[in-house]
Amino acid sequence: MANAEHGGAGNALARPAGAVNSRIAAVRAGLWLMAALLAVRQVTAVLRQPPGERFTDLEAWVGPNGVLHVNGSLYDADQFTGTPFGGLVLKPLARSAEQSLGWAWTFGTLLLVVVLGLVAARSLPHPVSRRTSLLAAPVAICLLILSLPVRNTLHLGQTSIIPVLLVLLGCFAVRGERASGVLIGIGAALQPTVLLFAPLLWFTGRRKAAVASGITFAACTALAWAAMAEDSWAYWIRHLAGAGLGAEPDGLANQSLHGVLLRFGLSGPLEQGLFLVIGATVAVVGLRRAVRYAADGQLLLAVAITGCVAVVVSPTTWQHQLLWVLLAVVGRVGKRASDRPVWPVAVVLVMTLPATMMLPNITVLVPVRDNAVVLAALAAACFVPFLSRTSPYYRDPVPTVYAAPVPARWSRVPLLPFWRRVLSRPNLLLELLLIRVGYSAYSQVRIAAAGGRPAAERHGEQIHSIEKFLFIDIEYGINHAVVKVPWLESFFNFYYTSFHFFVPLTVLGFLYMRRPVDFRWARTALGFATVLALLGFWLYPLAPPRLMPDLGFIDTVHGVQDFSQPDYGTLTSVTNQYAAMPSLHFGWSLWCGVVVVILARRWWMKALGLLHPLLTVSAIVATGNHWILDAVGGAVVVALGFGLGHLLAGPRARVVTRTAMEEAGEAKRPEGAPEGVVLPEQSKKVPEPGREGVPIPGQATSSDGKLNAR
């Protein structure tokens, strides 16, 4: 929310105050409903698990055979990784019944998440608009519930939310420096790296709080030492403040600098020396940045940076201890309004999605994928250039240039108010993130929508019957004719397996570099078509010709199928072989052809654009991977994709701006701006605004990406 707060007075001029307030109230109610539904979903997901699979860490501590019940040290079984003070606090829970404790622990954790979200929302750097203040709390709670650390905490029965909440309460909620220091000191007694907040307090002028936090930490640690001397010796001395406890430190679960160095194959004195040197450097640089942003009035960002330092320099940082990284989303990065979403989107994706969805399984990218969270924490702590509140771009970034508004195609279907045709090149990192995550989601949904073999074969018989009725059942003849020509079979196999992704990505890359305005238009149509295709996969699982028994098709790509097996097919275990209707092989190729035909300036380029879908439909039929009607379905979803984009966002931006400029008469394209751009001071030459959709003077641009005129 903090990153989206860059709007000017244009919205207030374009809409009555009552309409704006009612829309904010409706959005706020929807967000609170979403937060409630997410909370219910998390509770259900945890409590529906068998008793032996939920609260595994909590059960290992306080269960009938937990370490808090047995005699001897807490750390003998290598199951308890908390501090001795944490064990002392958890001791009374060992007498609770597992069932009642599970319910109480789950709802108590959710209550802590809600309080954490409310405190974080109230701590945003000022000035904060009314819209942000109303929407920040439900947005924060939704993000927290969706985050991997909170989900992991609920599943394991961990306590990692408590130190984060204590720090935020100490910094933003309680009155008096001593009370603030006491809360942070208790948090440090539960998680020692929280003690890094003491220097932040000291160097920001809250020295009483810094001293109080140190004294409280020492007192809690001494209390635990007096009550459990053997355990305290084992934790602080034998295990070097818990560095050797828990799972293997070189496992992917350990997202700390120490874990990264171990995964790179370093060990012994060399690894320890590098860890100390790099860790000390990160601590110094990160704390200096945190102090600077705290002095700038961005205390929540300073707290997030300090927490990210703690994540990096801790010997072990498990997934449930990574919540600090999510708080860094409040920082503003970038001088252009179009760049502002990049950092918060990247942080939210890293903290809510598995790393395998963020980056593909490419050898060069595996180290980045395996260490994504700690790299994000390191970037937030030391490298990301967050804007200072004194920067002229903090509240007023370089505005995004939009095409002039147009009337809706149909009066009953208004254009989406937040979807304006941008005339500048989008941020590359943001586009790559969205494309990668979108494709991962597409793959997961495609697999989840597999359906059953009987239904898929029954639908295959239906399609085959319809084609015979229409006299277009030509797949068998083409398939067997191609098999008789080895070079033609090899060509179609290669074309089918190689060009499905290569050509669309090439077209997108060319549009991004050379035709950025058309890139957004084409990408939107492709996204709509893919989503519609997923609905087809889900609702109508269909066996392709090569997987239809008794029809005699030859699978030229995957080889002979064993139809006696329940799940036949070379790729049955990793993908949905019944995602055939509609054919996205043909749909994506047709999208490429349409884009090339519309945008290319020479006839031979247009011919090449049409050749690709022709070769693709030949390949999918010749290899036995699709029916003719699958290609028809692919053409339908592509047509609907372009149609929905036109219906909800208006026509292609380049056409719109050229038309608007012609109507404006003397309005000319400013030097250095993309073709067809009409800046605000020029839009006053356009005819009187109104329901016909001509631009409202002064509303052609906006710095926050919101629609100022419709």
N, C-alpha and C positions, 0 to 999 in steps of 0.2 A: 504494500500500500504506500509505503514511503517513496518507493521508486516511481509510482504512478502519479505522484502529486505534483504535476507541473502545469496544470491548467491555468488559464488566465481568466479574464472577465467575460470572454466571448460566450461561454455557455450560459451565463446569467442573462446576457442580452438576447440570446436566441430563444430561451424558453422561460415561461413564467416560473416564479419561485415555487409556487405550489406544485407544479408539475415535476420540478426537479426534486422537491422534498418527497413527493409520493413515490417517485422512482427509486430514490435512495432507501426509503422505508421498505419497499417491496424487495429490493436486492438484499437488504439487511435481513429481512425475515427469511428469505430463501437461503442465505448463508448460515443463519442459525439452525434452520431445519437440516441443512446439509451436515453441519457439525453434529447435531443430535443423531442423525442416521449413521454417520461414521462411527460415533461412539458406540451405538447399539451393535453395529457390525463387528467392531473390535471385541466387545464383551462376548458376543455370541461365538466368534471365532475362537476365543481363548477357552471359554467354559464348555464348549462342545467337544473339546479334545479329551481323550481318555486321561484318567488321573495320572498315569505314568508318563504322559507326554507334555503336560502343561506344568508351569511353575517349576521347571526342573532345577533351577538354581535354588529357589526358595525351599523346595522339598529336600535338596541336599543339605540345607542348613538346619531347618527346623522340623523336618519330617521325623517319623519314628526312628529311622536309622541315620538321621542327619548328624552333622558334625557337632551341633550344639547339644546333642543328647549324649554323645559318647564321652568317655573319659579320655584325658590326654589333650594334646595340643589341637587347636582348630586347624592347623596347617599340616597335620600328618597325612591326611588323605588327599591333599592337593585339590580339594573341592571348594574351599572357602578362600576367596581372593580379596575380601574386604579388609579394612583395618581392624585391629583389636577393639577399638572403640565401636566400630560398626557391629562386631560380634556381641559386645556388651549390650548394645541397644536392642539387638534382635533376640537376646536370651529370653525375655518374657514371652515372645511369640512361640517359643518351642512347646508351650503347654496348650496351644490352641488346636482345635480339631482341624484336620486338613481341609474338609469341605467348607466350613464356615470361614476359615482363614483365606481360602481361595477367593470366595466371593468378596470378602471384605478387602482383600489386597487388590483385586481388580478394580472395584469401584473407588477405593481410596487412591489408586494410581491415576484413574481418570479424573478424579477431583483435583489432584495435584496438577495434571495437565491443563485443566480449565483455568486454575489459578495462575499457572505459569503464562498461559496465553493472555489472560487479562492484564497481568503485570507488564508483560512485554508490549502489549498494545498501548498501554498508558505511558510507556517510556519512550515512544518515538520522538526523534529530535523535532523541536519546534522551529518554525511555526507549522502547525498541522491544521488542515482544513476540517470543516465539519463533516464532509464526506468521509475523509480518512478516519477521523475519530470514531465515526459510527460503524464503519465496516472493518476496521483493523482487528477488533477482538475476535469476531467469528472467523475471519480469514486466518488469523494466527492459530486459533484452536484447531481449525481444519488441517492446516499444514503440520501442526504438531502431531495430531492423531495419525496422519498419513505417513509421517516420517518413520524411517527404518529404526532409529534408536527407540522411539516410544513403542512401536510394535514389538521390538525385541525385548524391551523392558516388561511389557505385559505378558509376553509368552514365557519368559524365564522367571518372572517374579523378582526382578532386580530392584535396586533402590537408587539408580543413577539419576533419577529426576530430582531427588531431594537436594543434592548439593547445588544444582543449577538454580532451583527455586530459592534456596537460601541466599545465594549470591544476589539474585535479582531483588528479593525482598530487602536485603541489606543495602543495596545501592539505590533503590527507588521507592520503597514503601515505608519503611520504619523511620521514625524521627529520632534524631540524636546520633552522633557518630559512634558512641560506645555501643548502642544497641545494634547498629549496623555492623560494627566489628565483631560483636559476639556471634551474630548469625553467620557471617563469613568464616569465622573461626570454627564453628561447629561443622560447616560444610567441608572445611579443610581436614578436620578430624575424620570425616567419613571418606574423603577423597583427597589425598595429600597435595596433588597438583593445584588444588584450589588456593593453596597458600600463595600462589603467584599473584593473586589479587591484592595482597598486602602492599607490594611495591606500587601497584597502580593507585591505591588509596593514598599512599605516602606522597608520591610525586604529584598528585592532583590536589594536595593541600588538606586532605582528610587524615591527618596524622594520628589523631586520637583513635579513629576507626582502624587504622593500620596496626597501631599498638594493641588495641583491644582484640583484633583478630589473632595476632600472634600469641597473646596471653591465653585466649580462649582455646586455641589449638593446643598449646602446651598443657593447659589444665586438663582438657579432655584426654589427651594422650597419657598424661600422668595418672589420671583416674583409671584408665584401662590398664596401665602398667601395674598399678597397685592391685587391681582386681584379678588380672590375668597376666602375671609376670612372664610365665613361660611362653604364652602366645605372643606377647609383645616382643620378647627377645627373638622369637622365630621370625616375626614379620619384619621388624626394623633392622635387625642385625644379620640373622642367617639368610634371609631372602632379600636383603637390601631394599627395604621399603616396598616389599611385595613384587619386586621385579621378576622373580623366578616362579611366581605362582600362576595357576590356571593352565590353560591349554598351551600347546606348543607356541612359543613366542614368534616363530617364523611363519605361522599360519596366516591365512588371509584375514582371519578374524581380528588380528592385532594390527590396527590401523594407526601405528605410531612410527616415528623415525627409526626406532630400534628395530621394529618389525620389518621395515623397508630394507634396511641394511642387511639384515639376516636373509631376507628373500633374494637379495642380490648375491648371496654366497659368501659374504664377509663374516668373519667370526674371530673370536679371541681378542687379543690386545688391539689389533688394528680396528676391528669393529667398535670396540669400546672407546678407543681414542677418537675415532670419527664421530661417534655418537655424542661424546662430551663436547667436542669442538663445535659441531654443527648445532647441537642443542643449545649451547650457550649463546651462539650467534643468533639463533632464532629467538631466544628469550630476550636478548638485549634489543634487537631490532623491533620485535613485536611489541614489547612493552613501551619502547619509545614512541612507536606509532599510536599505541593505545592512549598514552598520556597526551599526545598532540590532539587526537580527536576528542578526548574528554575535555580538554581546554577549549576546544572549538564548539562545545555544546552538544556533541554527539556521544553522550555517555553510554547509551545502549550499544553503539558500534564499538566503543572502547572495551566494553565488557565482552562483546563477541570476539574481538581480536585477542584479548587476554585468554579467553577460553580456548581459542584455536591454538595459541601458544602452548597451553596446557596439554592439548591433544597431541601435538607434535613431540614435545619433549618428555612426555611420560614414557617410562619403559614399556608399559603395556596399556593400550587403549582399545577396549573392546567396543563392539558396535553400540551397545546400550550407553556408552559414555561419550558419544559423538554429537550430542545435542547442541553443543556450542557452535558448531559449524552452521547450523540452520539459522541461528540468530544473526549471522553476518549478512543475511539477506537485506537488512535495513540500510546497508551502505549504498550510496549512489555513485555510479561509475559511468563515465562517458560524457562528452560535451554535447553530443547530438541526442535529440529526443528519441530517435530510432535506435540508438545504442543502449538506452537505459534498461530495457528488459533483459539484456544478455546476462548480466551477473545474477540477478535474482532467479531467472529461469534456470541457469546452470546450477546454482546452489540447490534449488528445489528438486531438480531432476536427480542430482547426486544423492540427496538425502532421502528421496522417496522411492527410487527405482534401483533394482539390482544393477551392479556394474556391468553385467553382460548385456543389458539393454542399452547402455550408454555408448559402448564402443564395440565394433565388430571383433570377431575372433581372428585377428590378424597378428602374426608373430611380433611385428614391430610395436604394436599397440598393447600387447599383453601386459607389460610392466605398468603402463599408465592405467589400464583397466583394473588391474589388481590392487592398485594403490590410489584409486580415484579420490576417496574421502580424505586421506591424509594429505594428498596433493592440494585438494581444495582448502583444507585447513592451513597448509603452509602458504598458499597463495594469499588467503585472507590475512594471515598474520604478517607477512613480509612484503608482498609484491603488488597486490591489487591497489591501483591509485584511486582510492575513495576521494570524492570531492569534499573540499572544505566548505563550510557554510558561508565563508567569506567569498567563495568563488562566484563570479557572475553567472556561471552555468549551473549552480546548485539548484536554483529555483526556476531559471529561465534558460534551458538548453537551446541549442540551435534548432529552430523549428523544422518540422517535417513539412515538405511541400506536397500538397494534395491537388488532385484534379477537381475542377469545379463540380458542385453537386448537380445531380440530374434527377428528373422525376422518376418515380417508380414505374416499372413496366405495367403492373396492374395495381389499381387503387386499393384493392382488398389485400394485397401482399406488399406491405411497405418495405423499403430498403432497410437493411440492418443499420441502426444508427451508429454502431461502433466500427463499421466496416467501410472505410473510405479508401479510395484508390490513390495509393502513394506513388509519387513520381520519382522518388530517389531510390538508390540501390539499397536493398535490405542488408542487415548485418550478417556477414558470412557465417560467423560462429553460431549465431542463433539459428540460422537456416540449417546448418549441418546438424545441430543438436535436435531440432524438431524433425528433420528428415530421418535421422537415425532412430529416435524414439518412436516416431510414427511407424517406421518399418518394423521395429521390434514388436510394437503393439499389433500391427497387422499380422505378423507371423504367429504371435500367441493366439490371437482370435481365430486365425485360419486353422490352427491345430485344434483349438478347443471346439470348433464347429464341425468336427469330423463326422458326426452322425454315425449310423450303423451300416454295416455292409449290406444287410438285406434291403434297407431303404434305398441305399445308393444304387444297388443293382435294379431295384424296381423302377427307380426314376430313369435309369439308363434304358430299360426296356420301353418306358413311355416315350423318351426322346427318339429312340430308334423307330418306334411305330409312327410317330408324327412325321419323321423325315421320310419314311417310306410312303406315307400318305401324300406328302408334298413332292415326291419324286426327287428328293435331294439327298438320298442316302448313298452318297458317293464315297464315303470314307474307306470302305473295304477295298474297293477297286483301286483307289489311289494308293492306299497303304501297301498292297501287294505289288502294284506296278513299280513303286519306288524301290521296294526290297530287291527287285530283279536287276536294278542298276546300282552297283555298289558305290560308285562315286556320288550319285545323286542321294543315296541313303546317307552317306557320310556328311554330305553338304547340309542336308536338312537336320540331321542330328546336331551338327555343330551350330547351325543357325538357331535351333530351338534352345540349346543350352547356353549360348553365349550372348545373344543380342537382346535378351529379354530385359536385362538390367542396364547393359552398356549403352544402348541407344537413348533410353529416357534420361539417364544421368548425363549423357553428353549434351542432349538438347537443353536440359535444365542448366548445366554449366555454361553453355554458350549464351543462353538468355540472361543469366545472371551477370555475365561479364559485358555483353554487348547490348542487350535490350532489357535493362532492369525493370522498366515499367511493365513490359509484357511478361516478365518472369513471374510476377505475382499473379497475373491473370491466368497464365498457363498452369502454374503450380496449384492454384485453387481448384481449377477444373479437374486436375489429376487427383487431388485429394478427395473431392466429392465422388469421383468415379470409383476410387478404391474403397471408400466407405460403403458405397452402394453394393459393390461386389461382395464385400464381407457379409452383408445381409443375405445375398444370394447363397453364399457358401453355407450360412447358418440355417437358412430356411429350406434349402433344396440341395442336400448332399447328392452328388451325381457321380456314378462310376464312369470314367472315360472309356472309350472303346477298348483300349488295351487291357482293361481290368474287367471286361465283360466275358464271363465264361461262355463257351459254346458258340461264340460268334466268329472265332478264327482270326482275330486281329493279331498282328505281330508288333510287340513292343520293341521298336528299333533302338530306343535310347537306353532302357534299363535292362533289357534282356528278357529271357523266358520267365514267366510268372508261374509259381506253384499254387494253383488254385485250390489244392487240397488243404492248405494252411488257412486258419481262421483270419489271420491278418497277413495277406500276401502283399507283395510289392517290395521293391528294393528299399524304398524310403518310407515305408509305412510307419516306422517307429519314430521318425523325426519330422515328418510333415504330414499334412492332410492330403491324401491322394484323391479324395472325393471333392476337392474344391475345384470343380470343373465348370460350373455354371454360375456366373458368366466366365468366359475365358479372359483373364487379365493379360495373358500373353498377347492376344489379339487386341484387347482394349487399350493396353499401354502403347502398342505399336500404332494403333489408329490415332491415339492422342498425339503421338509424335508426328504422324502424317498430317493431321489437321493443323497443328501448330506451324509446321514447315510450310504448308501450302498457304496459310494466311500471312505469314511473316516474310517468306522468301521473296526476293525481288526478281529472280531470273527463272525462266520456265524450266530449265534443267534441274534446278534445286527443288522446285515443286514436284517434278517427276520423281526425283530420288525420294522425296518425302512420301509419295504415294507408293513407291516400290516396296518400302519396308513393311507396311501392313499386308501387302499382297504376298510377299515372301513368308511373312509370319503365319498367315492363315494357311498357306500351303504346307508349312512345316508342322503346324499343330495337327493337321489332318493326316499328313503323310506318315508321321511318327506314331499315330494312334493315340495321341494324348487328348484330343478334343473332338466333339461332334461339330458339325456345321452350325447347329443351333447355339452351341456355346459361343461361337464367334459372333452370332447375331446378338446374343446377350451382352457380350463385351462391347459391341457397338452401341447398344441401348444405354448402358451405364455411362459411357463416355459422352453420349449426347446429353444425357441427364446432368452429367457433371458440368458441362459448359452451360447448359440451360439454367441450372441452379445458381451458378456464379453470376450469370447475367440477371437473373430474377432478384437475387438478394443483395447484390453489390452494384448492379448497373453494368453498362457495356464496358468494353475494353477501354482503359484509361486514356491511351494515346488517341483513340478516336474521339473520345469525349472532349479532351482538352483542345484538340484541333478545331472541333465544332464550336466550342465555347469561344475560342479566339476569333474565329470568323464572325461570330455574333458580336464580339466586343469591338470589332472594327479596327481601331487604332492600337489595341493592346498587342504588344509584341513580346516575343520571348526574351527575357532578360539575358544578358551575356553570362555564359557559364552555366546556365540552368538547362535541365533536360528539355528536349523538344516538347513544346506544347504547354509549358508551365506558365500559369498566370498568377502573379504575386498579388497580395492583398491590395496594394495601392493601385493596381491596374484593374482589379475586378469591379471597380466602381463604374466602368464603362459598359458593363453588362446590363441588360434591361432590368426593369423593376423586379425584385425578388418576390416570390410567392409560391403558390402550390405547384406551379409549373416546373419548379426545380432549378431555376436559374440562380447563380451564386448570390449570396447576401454579401454586401460590401464589407470588406475587412474580415471575412470568415474563410478565406481560401486556405489559410494555413492555421495550424495549431501546434503547440509545443508538446501536447500530451497525447496526441493520437486520438483524441475524442472528436466526435462529429459536432461541429459548431452550427451547421445549417443543413436542414433537409426540407 
